[in-house]
Amino acid sequence: ASWLGLTPREHSSGHIRKLGGISKRGDRYVRMLLTHGARAVLLRAGQMQRAGQNLNALQRWVLALKERTNHNKATCALANKLARIAWATWRHGTVFDPNQAAAA
């Protein structure tokens, strides 16, 4: 996620940690695809919640995050998490389980 520019830019000194916006480094196209995918996941999770359908752990996590912050920050955080999930499944050769994704 850091290589794609989906992590917050950090301006810290000593014990004070200040996080800014995403760094926007790396491949713009892949970052755009992950952001659009995250936006679609967030929209679908909201639709499923309103319809009273069961949500998996990742959908519950992103909806709880959206409650605490705004839509765009939740989208960026989900894109970051999706990038990390994609890397981990590729690196370890495992199958993605959405119920374990939020625990990571």
Secondary structure as the mmCIF struct_conf table of DSSP 4:
data_model
#
loop_
_struct_conf.conf_type_id
_struct_conf.id
_struct_conf.beg_label_comp_id
_struct_conf.beg_label_asym_id
_struct_conf.beg_label_seq_id
_struct_conf.end_label_comp_id
_struct_conf.end_label_asym_id
_struct_conf.end_label_seq_id
TURN_TY1_P TURN_TY1_P1 SER A 2 GLY A 5
BEND BEND1 THR A 7 THR A 7
STRN STRN1 PRO A 8 GLU A 10
STRN STRN2 SER A 13 SER A 13
TURN_TY1_P TURN_TY1_P2 GLY A 14 HIS A 15
STRN STRN3 ILE A 16 ILE A 16
STRN STRN4 LEU A 19 ILE A 22
BEND BEND2 GLY A 26 GLY A 26
HELX_RH_AL_P HELX_RH_AL_P1 ARG A 28 ARG A 50
TURN_TY1_P TURN_TY1_P3 ALA A 51 GLY A 52
HELX_RH_AL_P HELX_RH_AL_P2 ALA A 57 ARG A 68
BEND BEND3 THR A 69 THR A 69
HELX_RH_AL_P HELX_RH_AL_P3 HIS A 71 HIS A 92
TURN_TY1_P TURN_TY1_P4 GLY A 93 GLY A 93
HELX_RH_AL_P HELX_RH_AL_P4 PRO A 98 ALA A 101
TURN_TY1_P TURN_TY1_P5 ALA A 102 ALA A 103
#
